[in-house]
């Protein structure tokens, strides 16, 4: 998971791809989720995709209280994997099927992956 967090600090979405079956995974894994191979290599995703489902968070974690209410979506990346992330924007205008791209939000020492509608 550390290469994923390091990637966020570099404004990159780092995962991995299986050299045996070409399965792409995000965040990176030690074993392929499709074929079980350990023959994996790093892969940087473009960060573009589609909202597959979403919900609005009204009771957030304390560090996100200033943003509440906000949308969290499951994003299917154009390259295949799905990832959960905050979707920035007006909660009433964000729709399932919207196209999004990754943005990287600094939160103290951390960088948080979020998405914006494009």
C-alpha contacts under 8 A as a table, 3 or more apart, distances in Angstrom:
res1	aa1	res2	aa2	distance
1	X	4	X	5.22
1	X	5	X	6.60
1	X	27	X	6.68
1	X	28	X	6.42
1	X	29	X	7.72
2	X	5	X	5.11
2	X	6	X	6.00
3	X	6	X	4.93
3	X	7	X	5.91
3	X	14	X	6.71
3	X	15	X	7.94
3	X	28	X	7.63
4	X	7	X	5.07
4	X	8	X	6.40
4	X	13	X	6.82
4	X	14	X	5.18
4	X	15	X	6.59
4	X	27	X	6.14
4	X	28	X	6.84
5	X	8	X	5.10
5	X	9	X	6.56
5	X	111	X	7.65
6	X	9	X	5.26
6	X	10	X	6.57
7	X	10	X	4.99
7	X	11	X	6.14
7	X	12	X	4.68
7	X	13	X	5.79
7	X	14	X	5.50
8	X	11	X	4.80
8	X	12	X	5.28
8	X	13	X	6.19
8	X	14	X	7.74
8	X	104	X	6.68
8	X	111	X	5.93
8	X	112	X	7.14
8	X	113	X	6.91
9	X	12	X	7.40
9	X	104	X	7.92
9	X	110	X	7.61
9	X	111	X	5.74
11	X	103	X	7.70
11	X	104	X	6.02
12	X	44	X	6.62
12	X	45	X	7.48
13	X	44	X	5.53
13	X	45	X	5.33
13	X	46	X	7.08
13	X	47	X	6.47
14	X	26	X	7.22
14	X	27	X	6.98
14	X	28	X	7.13
14	X	42	X	6.91
14	X	43	X	5.83
14	X	44	X	4.53
14	X	45	X	6.28
15	X	24	X	7.42
15	X	25	X	5.68
15	X	26	X	4.57
15	X	27	X	4.96
15	X	28	X	4.25
15	X	29	X	7.78
15	X	42	X	5.89
15	X	43	X	5.13
15	X	44	X	6.05
15	X	45	X	7.07
16	X	24	X	5.87
16	X	25	X	5.36
16	X	26	X	6.67
16	X	27	X	7.48
16	X	28	X	5.01
16	X	29	X	7.03
16	X	40	X	6.32
16	X	41	X	5.38
16	X	42	X	4.26
16	X	43	X	4.56
16	X	44	X	7.56
17	X	22	X	5.72
17	X	23	X	5.52
17	X	24	X	4.34
17	X	25	X	6.13
17	X	40	X	5.63
17	X	41	X	5.53
17	X	42	X	6.36
17	X	43	X	5.97
18	X	21	X	5.68
18	X	22	X	4.73
18	X	23	X	5.25
18	X	24	X	6.55
18	X	32	X	6.15
18	X	37	X	7.15
18	X	38	X	7.72
18	X	39	X	6.01
18	X	40	X	4.47
18	X	41	X	6.52
19	X	22	X	5.56
19	X	39	X	5.64
19	X	40	X	5.58
19	X	41	X	6.86
20	X	37	X	7.01
20	X	39	X	6.73
21	X	34	X	7.77
21	X	35	X	6.92
23	X	32	X	7.23
23	X	33	X	7.84
23	X	34	X	6.66
24	X	43	X	7.87
24	X	79	X	7.51
24	X	80	X	6.86
24	X	81	X	6.51
25	X	28	X	5.80
25	X	29	X	6.97
25	X	32	X	7.83
25	X	33	X	7.79
25	X	81	X	5.93
26	X	29	X	7.55
26	X	81	X	6.23
26	X	82	X	7.49
26	X	83	X	7.14
28	X	42	X	7.62
29	X	32	X	6.78
30	X	38	X	6.29
30	X	40	X	7.54
31	X	36	X	5.48
31	X	37	X	5.64
31	X	38	X	4.82
31	X	39	X	7.84
31	X	40	X	7.53
32	X	35	X	5.68
32	X	36	X	4.64
32	X	37	X	5.20
32	X	38	X	6.36
32	X	39	X	7.98
32	X	40	X	7.32
33	X	36	X	5.97
37	X	40	X	7.43
45	X	79	X	7.24
47	X	77	X	6.55
47	X	78	X	7.93
47	X	101	X	5.40
47	X	102	X	4.88
48	X	77	X	5.69
48	X	78	X	6.02
48	X	99	X	7.45
48	X	100	X	5.78
48	X	101	X	4.30
48	X	102	X	6.41
49	X	75	X	6.14
49	X	76	X	5.39
49	X	77	X	4.03
49	X	78	X	4.92
49	X	99	X	5.77
49	X	100	X	5.45
49	X	101	X	6.35
50	X	75	X	5.47
50	X	76	X	5.35
50	X	77	X	6.51
50	X	78	X	7.55
50	X	96	X	7.82
50	X	97	X	5.65
50	X	98	X	5.67
50	X	99	X	4.62
50	X	100	X	5.87
51	X	54	X	7.14
51	X	73	X	6.18
51	X	74	X	5.93
51	X	75	X	4.65
51	X	76	X	6.46
51	X	95	X	7.44
51	X	96	X	5.17
51	X	97	X	5.10
51	X	98	X	5.57
51	X	99	X	6.60
51	X	100	X	7.13
52	X	73	X	7.25
52	X	74	X	5.66
52	X	75	X	5.78
52	X	76	X	6.39
52	X	96	X	5.68
52	X	97	X	6.12
53	X	73	X	5.67
53	X	74	X	5.48
53	X	75	X	7.57
53	X	96	X	5.60
54	X	71	X	6.72
54	X	72	X	5.62
54	X	73	X	4.07
54	X	74	X	6.28
54	X	95	X	7.93
54	X	96	X	6.80
55	X	71	X	5.71
55	X	72	X	5.53
55	X	73	X	6.43
56	X	69	X	6.49
56	X	70	X	5.52
56	X	71	X	4.43
56	X	72	X	6.24
56	X	91	X	7.12
57	X	60	X	6.13
57	X	68	X	6.74
57	X	69	X	5.42
57	X	70	X	5.40
57	X	71	X	6.10
57	X	72	X	7.06
58	X	68	X	5.75
58	X	69	X	4.65
58	X	70	X	7.05
59	X	65	X	7.75
59	X	68	X	7.21
59	X	69	X	7.55
60	X	63	X	7.86
60	X	64	X	5.86
60	X	65	X	5.75
60	X	68	X	6.56
60	X	69	X	7.83
61	X	64	X	5.54
61	X	65	X	6.54
62	X	65	X	5.28
63	X	66	X	7.65
64	X	67	X	5.40
64	X	68	X	6.65
65	X	68	X	5.33
67	X	70	X	6.18
69	X	91	X	7.66
70	X	86	X	7.34
70	X	87	X	7.43
70	X	88	X	7.34
70	X	89	X	7.98
70	X	91	X	6.25
71	X	86	X	5.80
71	X	87	X	5.31
71	X	88	X	6.97
71	X	91	X	5.96
71	X	94	X	7.91
72	X	84	X	7.03
72	X	85	X	5.55
72	X	86	X	4.30
72	X	87	X	5.57
73	X	84	X	5.69
73	X	85	X	5.64
73	X	86	X	6.23
73	X	87	X	6.30
74	X	82	X	6.49
74	X	83	X	5.63
74	X	84	X	4.44
74	X	85	X	6.56
75	X	82	X	5.36
75	X	83	X	5.34
75	X	84	X	6.07
75	X	85	X	7.33
76	X	80	X	6.37
76	X	81	X	5.93
76	X	82	X	4.30
76	X	83	X	6.67
77	X	80	X	5.31
77	X	81	X	5.62
77	X	82	X	5.93
77	X	83	X	7.66
78	X	81	X	7.90
85	X	113	X	6.42
85	X	114	X	5.27
85	X	115	X	6.72
86	X	113	X	7.38
86	X	114	X	4.75
86	X	115	X	6.16
87	X	94	X	7.94
87	X	114	X	5.81
87	X	115	X	4.72
87	X	116	X	5.64
87	X	117	X	7.51
88	X	114	X	6.98
88	X	115	X	6.08
88	X	116	X	5.14
88	X	117	X	7.42
89	X	93	X	7.61
89	X	94	X	7.09
89	X	116	X	6.96
89	X	117	X	7.57
90	X	93	X	5.40
90	X	94	X	6.52
91	X	94	X	5.60
94	X	98	X	7.06
94	X	117	X	7.50
95	X	98	X	5.60
98	X	117	X	6.55
98	X	118	X	7.84
99	X	117	X	5.79
99	X	118	X	5.78
100	X	115	X	5.91
100	X	116	X	5.25
100	X	117	X	4.31
100	X	118	X	5.31
101	X	115	X	5.30
101	X	116	X	5.60
101	X	117	X	6.66
101	X	118	X	6.78
102	X	113	X	6.79
102	X	114	X	5.80
102	X	115	X	4.43
102	X	116	X	6.56
103	X	113	X	6.17
103	X	114	X	5.25
103	X	115	X	5.38
103	X	116	X	6.80
104	X	111	X	6.16
104	X	112	X	5.73
104	X	113	X	5.04
104	X	114	X	6.13
105	X	111	X	5.42
105	X	112	X	5.02
105	X	113	X	6.42
105	X	114	X	6.94
106	X	109	X	7.27
106	X	110	X	5.97
106	X	111	X	4.49
106	X	112	X	6.28
107	X	110	X	5.17
107	X	111	X	5.78
107	X	112	X	6.77
108	X	111	X	7.80
